[in-house]
Amino acid sequence: MMKVLLIIPAFNEEESLAKLLAELEQYRKQYDIIVVDDASVDKTTEIAKSYDVPVLRLAANLGIGGAVQTGFKYAVRNGYDTVVQIDGDGQHDPIWIERLIEPISRGEADCVIGSRYTNNDPDRAYRTPVLRRIGMHFSTRLLYLATGVLITDTTSGLRSLDHRAFEYFSREYPVDHPEAEALLMLLNTGFKLKEIPVKMRSRQTGNSLFTLIPSVVYPFRVLVGFLEVFLRIKRK
Amino acid sequence: MGTLSIPLRWAGAVIIFLFMVYTLMLIRSNKLNAQHATSWLIAEFFLFILLAFDPISVSIVRLIGANNAFSAIFLLAVVWGIALILDLLVRISELSNKLRAVNQELGLLSERFDRLQQSLMTADSDNKTK
């Protein structure tokens, strides 16, 4: 049986995290959970501990990339076979976890992405802000140009990874808005990717990282990140 | 070939000398790392020599084919400035990578510590029950 770890990066998500952990209670027998508290100033750590979930508390804020990578390091050191990344803001419904793991257990993919925009079953109820949609469209096209692979939801944080993929990411992982760049790293290094259709919920509490200025700067960051991946010496 | 006037050269040399003294004071008071300051000190020393000794500045102007001492110093300063900024960016990148790794290790260790503490408490309460 596969040893699966659910990695939940969280930054000031005390309200959303409580709801998410309550939902995850029913999965505790199947999967282990780790919360990576990215130096929150609220009660994120206390909330996680109240649900008896172990916490990796970072002393300084590293951003989503640094937080997720800490989870990957934890998974490597504790001998997990598969990890599933779930955002602490509660947008990701735990009902998709099993579907995300299936292709990995069958050996069909090294990384499975939960996508809102697959052509056969798009999430029509999910409303993406215009600026974010522009940024996502840009990164999708850029990734397609760079690799020839069409990933419809490059910014989705709902992903599962097999041991080889998260072991690779435990060594190097992008820092800011890492989702699209991480996909390029995987494709560039020969990992297999797969998308499955999922439905996501809107954020109820807390603040999104995609506010006005980050949304405007996002395409530029993606471009720089992609150039960096191409310039860097490949280490599989 | 234009060179700098004597008062201007000496004023420049004095300012650079004061900067050198200030840099050394920062190192002495542990506010500046000597390794990080080396390139800066070398540049200050070189600029001081260039300003204090006219024949040297004349030779440099001839060597790089500049019209006058001003443009020669400006060109050298720009090249050195670019090299220094690049060196500092490399150092900042290295340090931020190290800081990230240390931060992550701290998080991983504190979780391990929590786990050990919890197992010790469980063992302790088990002993008391027996």
Boltz contact constraints between the chains, C-beta under 6 A:
constraints:
  - contact:
      token1: [A, 54]
      token2: [B, 111]
      max_distance: 6.0
  - contact:
      token1: [A, 56]
      token2: [B, 107]
      max_distance: 6.0
  - contact:
      token1: [A, 56]
      token2: [B, 111]
      max_distance: 6.0
  - contact:
      token1: [A, 57]
      token2: [B, 107]
      max_distance: 6.0
  - contact:
      token1: [A, 57]
      token2: [B, 110]
      max_distance: 6.0
  - contact:
      token1: [A, 58]
      token2: [B, 103]
      max_distance: 6.0
  - contact:
      token1: [A, 58]
      token2: [B, 107]
      max_distance: 6.0
  - contact:
      token1: [A, 59]
      token2: [B, 103]
      max_distance: 6.0
  - contact:
      token1: [A, 59]
      token2: [B, 106]
      max_distance: 6.0
  - contact:
      token1: [A, 60]
      token2: [B, 103]
      max_distance: 6.0
  - contact:
      token1: [A, 62]
      token2: [B, 100]
      max_distance: 6.0
  - contact:
      token1: [A, 66]
      token2: [B, 100]
      max_distance: 6.0
  - contact:
      token1: [A, 70]
      token2: [B, 104]
      max_distance: 6.0
  - contact:
      token1: [A, 70]
      token2: [B, 107]
      max_distance: 6.0
  - contact:
      token1: [A, 74]
      token2: [B, 108]
      max_distance: 6.0
